[in-house]
Amino acid sequence: MVREKVKVSTRTLQWKCVESRTDSKRLYYGRFILSPLMKGQADTIGIAMRRALLGEIEGTCITRAKSEKIRHEYSTIIGIQESVHEILMNLKEIVLRSNLYGTRNAVICAKGPGYVTAQDIILPPSVEIVDNTQHIASLTEPIDLCIGLQIERNRGYHIKTPNNFHDGSYPIDAVFMPVRNVNHSIHCYGNDNEKQEILFLEIWTNGSLTPKEALHEASRNLIDLFIPFLHAEEENLQLENNQYNVTLPFFPFHDRLAKLRKKKKEIALKYIFIDQSELPPRIYNCLKKSNIHTLLDLLNNSREDLMKIEHFRIEDVKQILGILEKK
């Protein structure tokens, strides 16, 4: 555990980690301060950060299990101590770390008698297990247990629906939130005329990322949500004057892009953000991580530039072309 004395600067706004500890492989804790703040600002930031930490950070979970031996969710299998429902609940608790996009497949292959743990999961290269000792099942007889798994990266909490059960495949309630809990508190100091505040943030994570990493990612995601409002005044001024002066460089994707260049004066591409273009989540995340936020940013990049983006494919370029033509 690391502890540091809290020092408050009255000159510039500063943040600092004042306590950090690892309680277990699946429980990290961090306490941070932000100061000095004017009266009321600490509560504004604290509430926004808490919601962003709990709801805007992506996590990786097992979202589906499949086995030909499973008749229904509440059945039992000879030679396995746990019921199918208990095994699914244990799979739900497995903590994973990844940077994958979309879904990936994994598999559990174990032979009894013995214990089946997270270590027995054969994962794709882009996924890691945080705690290999997490229990899945107890095999009491010399039987083979084979379960196919589906792994997904997303955010929030997804509840399974009964009509998704088919062919021995069972969806699992997915808790994608890597942040387990967040508390914020406020300390006030100074006199009534010059009262200032210190914001304290306490963050608990499941081990797939540290509290400091969670704070950084939540802050970045919160800023991304407010980017459209940064240009609101400028956009309104252009709408009033009915002027759309957008200069686009040559964009050598395909001959069809000539049509886009002819239409460049009809729309203000600078103010159309890529999240308004119905892009698939994987393509959207790739573009956002490369600081491509608007359609104008997108048109400023050549095909060769986009192909240098990590996890980007030629099929993605063709899909973007179709979306741009609609715009």
C-alpha positions as CSV (number, residue, x, y, z in Angstrom):
1,M,0.0,0.0,0.0
2,V,1.2,3.5,-0.9
3,R,0.2,6.6,1.1
4,E,1.2,10.2,0.5
5,K,0.5,13.4,2.3
6,V,-2.1,15.6,0.7
7,K,-0.6,19.0,-0.4
8,V,-3.0,21.6,-1.8
9,S,-1.8,24.1,-4.3
10,T,-3.8,27.4,-4.6
11,R,-2.2,28.4,-7.9
12,T,-3.1,25.7,-10.5
13,L,-5.6,22.8,-10.7
14,Q,-3.8,19.6,-9.9
15,W,-4.6,15.9,-9.4
16,K,-2.7,13.3,-7.4
17,C,-2.9,9.7,-6.4
18,V,-2.7,9.7,-2.6
19,E,-3.3,6.0,-1.9
20,S,-2.9,2.8,-4.0
21,R,-3.2,-0.8,-3.0
22,T,-3.9,-4.3,-4.4
23,D,-6.2,-6.2,-2.1
24,S,-6.3,-9.3,-4.4
25,K,-5.8,-10.2,-8.1
26,R,-9.4,-9.1,-8.6
27,L,-9.6,-6.1,-6.4
28,Y,-7.6,-2.9,-6.8
29,Y,-8.1,0.3,-4.9
30,G,-7.0,3.9,-5.6
31,R,-7.7,7.3,-4.0
32,F,-7.2,10.5,-5.9
33,I,-7.5,14.2,-5.2
34,L,-8.2,17.2,-7.4
35,S,-7.7,20.7,-6.1
36,P,-8.1,23.6,-5.7
37,L,-11.7,23.9,-6.9
38,M,-14.2,26.7,-6.6
39,K,-17.3,26.2,-4.5
40,G,-19.7,23.7,-6.2
41,Q,-17.2,22.5,-8.8
42,A,-16.1,19.4,-6.8
43,D,-19.6,18.0,-6.8
44,T,-20.1,18.7,-10.5
45,I,-16.9,16.8,-11.4
46,G,-17.4,14.1,-8.9
47,I,-20.9,13.1,-10.1
48,A,-19.8,13.2,-13.8
49,M,-16.7,11.1,-13.1
50,R,-18.5,8.5,-11.1
51,R,-21.0,8.0,-13.9
52,A,-18.2,7.9,-16.5
53,L,-16.2,5.4,-14.5
54,L,-19.2,3.1,-14.0
55,G,-20.8,3.4,-17.4
56,E,-18.3,4.5,-20.0
57,I,-15.4,2.2,-19.6
58,E,-15.3,-1.0,-21.7
59,G,-14.6,-4.4,-20.3
60,T,-14.3,-8.0,-21.5
61,C,-16.6,-10.8,-20.5
62,I,-17.8,-14.4,-21.4
63,T,-21.2,-13.8,-23.0
64,R,-22.2,-17.3,-24.2
65,A,-21.4,-20.9,-23.4
66,K,-22.2,-23.9,-25.6
67,S,-22.1,-27.7,-25.0
68,E,-23.9,-30.6,-26.7
69,K,-24.3,-32.4,-23.4
70,I,-26.4,-29.5,-21.9
71,R,-30.1,-30.1,-22.3
72,H,-31.2,-26.9,-20.5
73,E,-29.8,-24.3,-18.1
74,Y,-31.1,-26.0,-14.9
75,S,-30.0,-29.6,-15.8
76,T,-27.3,-31.6,-14.1
77,I,-24.5,-33.6,-15.7
78,I,-23.4,-36.9,-14.2
79,G,-19.9,-36.6,-12.9
80,I,-20.0,-32.9,-12.3
81,Q,-20.8,-31.6,-8.8
82,E,-22.2,-28.2,-9.9
83,S,-25.4,-27.8,-11.9
84,V,-25.3,-26.2,-15.3
85,H,-26.7,-23.0,-13.9
86,E,-23.9,-22.8,-11.3
87,I,-21.3,-23.4,-14.0
88,L,-22.7,-20.5,-16.0
89,M,-22.6,-18.3,-12.9
90,N,-19.0,-19.2,-12.4
91,L,-18.2,-18.3,-16.0
92,K,-19.9,-15.0,-15.5
93,E,-17.4,-14.1,-12.7
94,I,-14.3,-14.8,-14.8
95,V,-12.3,-11.6,-15.1
96,L,-10.6,-11.0,-18.5
97,R,-8.4,-8.4,-19.9
98,S,-8.2,-7.6,-23.7
99,N,-8.1,-5.0,-26.4
100,L,-10.2,-7.0,-28.8
101,Y,-12.9,-5.7,-31.1
102,G,-16.0,-7.7,-31.8
103,T,-16.3,-11.2,-30.5
104,R,-13.8,-14.1,-30.1
105,N,-14.2,-17.8,-29.4
106,A,-12.6,-19.8,-26.6
107,V,-13.0,-23.3,-25.3
108,I,-12.7,-25.2,-22.0
109,C,-11.3,-28.8,-22.3
110,A,-10.8,-30.7,-19.1
111,K,-10.7,-34.3,-18.0
112,G,-11.8,-35.5,-14.5
113,P,-11.6,-36.2,-11.8
114,G,-10.4,-32.8,-10.6
115,Y,-11.2,-29.1,-10.5
116,V,-11.8,-27.0,-13.6
117,T,-10.5,-23.4,-13.1
118,A,-10.0,-20.4,-15.4
119,Q,-6.5,-21.8,-16.2
120,D,-8.2,-24.5,-18.3
121,I,-9.7,-21.9,-20.7
122,I,-8.0,-21.9,-24.0
123,L,-8.1,-18.2,-25.1
124,P,-7.4,-16.3,-28.3
125,P,-4.1,-14.3,-28.4
126,S,-5.8,-11.0,-27.7
127,V,-7.3,-12.0,-24.3
128,E,-5.8,-12.6,-20.9
129,I,-7.1,-14.1,-17.7
130,V,-6.6,-11.9,-14.6
131,D,-7.0,-14.7,-12.0
132,N,-6.2,-18.2,-13.2
133,T,-7.5,-19.7,-9.9
134,Q,-11.2,-18.8,-10.4
135,H,-13.3,-21.9,-9.9
136,I,-15.6,-23.1,-12.7
137,A,-16.6,-26.8,-11.9
138,S,-15.6,-29.9,-9.9
139,L,-15.4,-33.1,-11.9
140,T,-16.0,-36.1,-9.6
141,E,-15.6,-38.9,-12.2
142,P,-13.2,-39.5,-15.2
143,I,-15.3,-37.6,-17.7
144,D,-14.4,-35.1,-20.4
145,L,-15.8,-31.6,-20.1
146,C,-15.8,-29.5,-23.3
147,I,-17.6,-26.1,-23.4
148,G,-17.3,-23.6,-26.2
149,L,-17.2,-19.9,-25.1
150,Q,-17.9,-16.6,-26.7
151,I,-15.9,-13.6,-25.5
152,E,-16.9,-10.0,-26.1
153,R,-15.7,-6.5,-25.3
154,N,-18.4,-3.9,-24.5
155,R,-19.6,-1.6,-21.8
156,G,-22.4,-1.5,-19.3
157,Y,-24.6,-4.5,-18.2
158,H,-26.3,-6.8,-20.7
159,I,-29.1,-9.1,-19.6
160,K,-29.7,-12.4,-21.4
161,T,-33.1,-13.1,-22.9
162,P,-34.8,-16.5,-22.7
163,N,-35.5,-16.7,-26.5
164,N,-31.7,-16.8,-27.1
165,F,-31.4,-20.4,-25.9
166,H,-30.9,-22.8,-28.8
167,D,-28.7,-25.6,-29.9
168,G,-27.1,-26.1,-26.5
169,S,-26.0,-22.4,-26.6
170,Y,-26.7,-20.3,-23.5
171,P,-26.2,-16.6,-23.2
172,I,-24.7,-15.3,-20.0
173,D,-25.5,-12.0,-18.2
174,A,-22.5,-9.9,-19.0
175,V,-21.1,-7.3,-16.6
176,F,-18.7,-5.4,-18.8
177,M,-17.9,-2.8,-16.1
178,P,-14.3,-3.2,-14.9
179,V,-14.9,-0.6,-12.2
180,R,-16.7,-2.2,-9.2
181,N,-17.4,0.9,-7.1
182,V,-16.7,4.7,-7.0
183,N,-17.1,7.1,-4.1
184,H,-16.5,10.8,-4.1
185,S,-16.2,13.2,-1.2
186,I,-15.5,16.9,-0.8
187,H,-13.3,18.8,1.7
188,C,-13.8,22.6,2.0
189,Y,-11.3,25.1,3.3
190,G,-10.8,28.8,3.5
191,N,-13.2,31.6,4.6
192,D,-16.6,32.3,3.3
193,N,-15.4,34.9,0.7
194,E,-12.7,32.6,-0.7
195,K,-13.9,29.1,0.1
196,Q,-12.3,26.4,-2.0
197,E,-12.8,22.6,-2.3
198,I,-10.8,19.4,-2.7
199,L,-12.4,16.5,-4.5
200,F,-11.5,13.0,-3.3
201,L,-12.2,10.1,-5.6
202,E,-12.1,6.5,-4.5
203,I,-12.0,3.8,-7.2
204,W,-12.2,0.0,-6.9
205,T,-11.6,-2.1,-10.0
206,N,-11.8,-5.9,-10.8
207,G,-8.1,-6.1,-11.7
208,S,-8.5,-5.9,-15.5
209,L,-7.1,-2.4,-15.2
210,T,-5.8,-0.2,-12.4
211,P,-7.8,2.7,-10.8
212,K,-5.4,5.1,-12.4
213,E,-6.0,3.6,-15.9
214,A,-9.7,3.7,-15.2
215,L,-9.6,7.3,-14.3
216,H,-7.6,8.2,-17.4
217,E,-10.0,6.2,-19.7
218,A,-13.1,7.6,-18.1
219,S,-11.8,11.2,-18.4
220,R,-11.0,10.6,-22.1
221,N,-14.4,9.1,-22.8
222,L,-16.2,12.0,-20.9
223,I,-14.3,14.5,-23.0
224,D,-15.3,12.7,-26.2
225,L,-18.9,13.0,-25.3
226,F,-18.6,16.8,-25.0
227,I,-16.7,17.4,-28.2
228,P,-19.8,18.2,-30.3
229,F,-20.6,21.1,-28.0
230,L,-17.2,22.7,-28.4
231,H,-18.2,23.9,-31.9
232,A,-21.8,24.6,-31.2
233,E,-21.5,28.4,-31.3
234,E,-19.4,28.4,-34.5
235,E,-21.8,26.0,-36.1
236,N,-24.8,28.2,-35.2
237,L,-23.1,31.2,-36.7
238,Q,-22.5,29.4,-40.0
239,L,-26.1,28.2,-40.1
240,E,-27.3,31.8,-39.6
241,N,-25.1,33.0,-42.4
242,N,-26.0,29.9,-44.6
243,Q,-22.3,29.5,-45.4
244,Y,-20.6,26.2,-45.6
245,N,-17.0,26.9,-46.6
246,V,-15.3,23.5,-46.3
247,T,-12.1,22.8,-48.3
248,L,-11.4,19.2,-48.9
249,P,-8.1,17.8,-50.1
250,F,-7.9,15.0,-52.7
251,F,-9.0,11.7,-51.2
252,P,-7.8,8.9,-53.6
253,F,-10.0,6.1,-52.4
254,H,-12.0,5.3,-55.5
255,D,-13.5,7.1,-58.6
256,R,-16.8,7.3,-56.7
257,L,-15.2,9.9,-54.4
258,A,-15.5,12.4,-57.2
259,K,-19.2,12.5,-56.3
260,L,-18.4,13.3,-52.8
261,R,-16.2,16.2,-53.7
262,K,-19.0,17.7,-55.9
263,K,-21.3,17.7,-52.9
264,K,-18.8,19.1,-50.4
265,K,-20.6,22.5,-50.3
266,E,-24.0,20.9,-49.5
267,I,-23.0,19.8,-46.0
268,A,-20.7,21.0,-43.3
269,L,-18.6,17.9,-43.0
270,K,-16.6,19.5,-40.2
271,Y,-19.6,19.2,-38.0
272,I,-20.7,15.7,-38.8
273,F,-19.1,13.3,-36.3
274,I,-18.3,9.7,-37.1
275,D,-20.6,8.5,-34.3
276,Q,-23.5,9.9,-36.4
277,S,-22.6,7.8,-39.4
278,E,-23.8,4.3,-38.1
279,L,-20.3,2.9,-38.2
280,P,-19.8,-0.6,-36.7
281,P,-18.3,-0.4,-33.2
282,R,-15.0,-1.9,-34.2
283,I,-14.4,0.6,-37.1
284,Y,-15.6,3.5,-34.9
285,N,-13.2,2.6,-32.1
286,C,-10.3,2.3,-34.6
287,L,-11.0,5.8,-36.1
288,K,-11.5,7.4,-32.7
289,K,-8.2,6.1,-31.4
290,S,-6.5,7.6,-34.4
291,N,-8.0,11.0,-33.6
292,I,-10.5,10.9,-36.4
293,H,-13.6,12.4,-35.0
294,T,-15.5,14.0,-38.0
295,L,-16.2,13.2,-41.6
296,L,-13.8,16.0,-42.6
297,D,-11.0,14.3,-40.5
298,L,-11.9,11.1,-42.4
299,L,-11.7,12.7,-45.8
300,N,-8.3,14.2,-44.9
301,N,-6.8,10.7,-44.8
302,S,-5.9,8.6,-47.8
303,R,-6.6,4.9,-48.2
304,E,-3.0,4.2,-47.4
305,D,-3.3,6.3,-44.2
306,L,-6.3,4.3,-43.0
307,M,-4.7,1.0,-43.8
308,K,-1.9,1.9,-41.3
309,I,-4.4,2.0,-38.5
310,E,-4.2,-1.0,-36.2
311,H,-6.9,-3.7,-36.8
312,F,-8.1,-1.9,-39.9
313,R,-8.9,-3.9,-43.1
314,I,-9.6,-3.1,-46.7
315,E,-13.2,-4.3,-46.2
316,D,-13.6,-1.5,-43.6
317,V,-12.5,1.1,-46.2
318,K,-15.2,-0.2,-48.6
319,Q,-17.8,-0.1,-45.9
320,I,-16.8,3.5,-45.0
321,L,-17.2,4.4,-48.7
322,G,-20.7,3.2,-48.8
323,I,-21.6,5.2,-45.7
324,L,-19.9,8.4,-47.1
325,E,-21.9,8.1,-50.3
326,K,-25.1,8.0,-48.3
327,K,-24.0,11.2,-46.5
